[in-house]
Amino acid sequence: MKYAVPVIIFCALVAFLAAGLHRDPRLLPSPLIDSIAPEFQLPRLDEPGSTFSPHELRGKVWLLNTWASWCGSCRQEHSLLLALSRSGAVPVYGLNYKDKRADALEWLQNMGNPYVLNVQDSAERVGMDYGVYGVPETYLIDKEGIIRFKQIGPLNLESLEQKIMPLVRSFGS
């Protein structure tokens, strides 16, 4: 009987850990879902003398995609972003994260640029405000400036067709 409580506690811990191993890490809940997207004003990647703020997009549904030139998963999702950009279904804005400006510009030159525009988060402040775990991450922001969806990790056709685009249509682009 004196070993029953530790055994029960041990079994409960094993059960919680086992359940956690079967969860998709890209589906981590974000406390920002259904909250107003954090405001920022950052220099544009292509024109460092100009800035961009999400406030400029009020009234529009859009995607914010965090990326970096050193990110292998960003390379993986890039062709999908290019196709999405060409389709005109929803505008995609880039948040270049923890990257050197020259490296980011070269990467876009070589890989193609799917973004309406990019801003550079050199100080990593905006990434922290958005709760970026790592790149890539993509946020769907509605007309009111509210984050409606967060994709952790690279976009794929399934997440785009089954999650993001139905939301884009429901909020009206």
C-alpha positions, 0 to 999 in steps of 0.5 A, spaced: 500 500 500 505 504 501 508 504 494 501 505 491 501 512 491 508 513 487 506 508 482 499 511 481 503 518 480 508 515 475 503 512 471 499 518 470 505 522 468 507 516 463 500 517 460 500 525 460 507 524 456 505 519 452 499 523 450 503 529 448 508 525 444 502 524 439 500 531 439 502 535 432 507 541 435 504 545 429 498 546 433 500 549 439 495 554 441 496 561 441 494 566 446 494 571 440 488 568 436 482 572 436 486 578 439 488 584 436 495 583 432 501 587 436 502 593 432 509 595 430 513 600 425 519 597 422 523 598 416 522 595 409 527 590 407 527 593 400 527 600 402 530 601 409 528 609 409 521 607 409 517 603 414 511 599 414 505 598 420 500 593 420 495 599 421 496 600 414 492 594 412 486 595 416 480 593 412 484 588 409 485 580 410 492 578 410 497 573 411 504 575 415 509 570 414 515 570 418 521 567 414 529 568 414 534 566 409 538 561 413 531 557 414 531 550 411 523 550 412 522 557 409 525 554 403 520 548 403 514 553 403 517 558 399 514 555 392 507 555 395 508 562 397 509 564 390 503 560 388 499 563 393 502 570 391 500 569 384 493 567 385 492 573 388 487 570 393 490 573 399 496 578 400 502 576 403 507 580 407 513 578 410 517 579 417 524 577 416 526 575 422 533 574 425 537 575 419 542 580 415 539 584 410 543 583 405 542 575 405 535 576 405 535 580 399 539 575 396 535 570 398 529 573 395 532 575 388 534 568 387 528 564 390 523 569 388 519 574 392 512 572 394 511 578 398 507 584 397 513 587 402 517 585 407 519 588 414 526 587 417 525 585 425 533 586 426 531 587 434 527 581 434 522 585 438 516 584 433 517 576 433 517 576 441 510 580 441 507 575 436 510 569 440 514 567 434 517 560 436 521 559 430 521 560 423 517 560 419 510 562 422 504 564 418 499 569 421 492 570 418 489 577 420 482 579 419 480 586 417 479 588 424 486 587 425 485 581 429 489 574 429 485 569 426 489 563 425 497 561 426 501 556 423 507 554 426 512 551 421 512 551 414 505 552 410 503 546 406 497 545 401 493 541 406 493 547 411 492 552 406 486 549 403 483 546 409 484 551 414 487 558 411 483 559 405 476 557 408 478 563 413 480 568 408 473 567 405 469 567 411 472 574 413 472 576 406 478 579 403 
